[in-house]
Amino acid sequence: MCYGQQHNTYLFVPGAWDGGWDYAKVDSILSAHGNIVYRPTLTGLGERVHLASPGVNLTTYINDIVNLIQFENLHNVILIGHSYGGMVISGVAEQVPDRIKQLIYLDAMVPNDGESAKDVCGDLWAPMTKGNIKDSMVLYPFGVTQKDVPQPLNTFTEPIKLNNPLVKKIPTVFLQMTKDGKGSPAHDKMGLLRAKARNWKIYTLEGGHYAMREQPQNLVKKLEEITQY
């Protein structure tokens, strides 16, 4: 079911260790509903793994998305960041707020000015990365997968600068993933509680952190619900 008649331009920014490949099913469904979808992979991840180097940082990732918006001449973009992708979309909004129709933080990090992803992780950082940092790369810490590849450490440790007042004018929502109606305490600390402090509208979707993998149809339904207004 497609909510409403308005077609949108969706731009998905994947989380850490992830890539645009993870949004193929979401892309297919949204495109079938008449929307335009972009699902780029950040430098050094996914199919761009051959570009990985310790010099890649958060600024690189922000530039990846800003350049896509500018070179494709995109306007009225619904910019969605999943997990670590919240860091990236926050930086993108700083640079091109006039191009963004809506920001959606999908179970994502919500940084404050001057924070890095490591800072946002807080107490979770040490256990998550213990034994998983090699040659200035952070290995995927949640088991072995074929497509979740190591990510440069600098992308987690570079602080973000947030001071553009125009960003506050962008309609922004937080989509919390829940289990039995409750969110993950760790994820909530990195995102939900910060979103509430900013008085953002909160939506929920029952299921695991990787909704695009586990339930793309339901994720699309929720996104269309969020963006129909």
Beta strands, then each sheet from edge to edge (+ up, - down):
strand 1: 9-13
strand 2: 36-38
strand 3: 77-82
strand 4: 100-106
strand 5: 133-134
strand 6: 137-138
strand 7: 151-152
strand 8: 172-179
strand 9: 182-183
strand 10: 201-206
sheet 1: 2+ 1+ 3+ 4+ 8+ 9-
sheet 2: 2+ 1+ 3+ 4+ 8+ 10+
sheet 3: 5+ 6- 7+
end
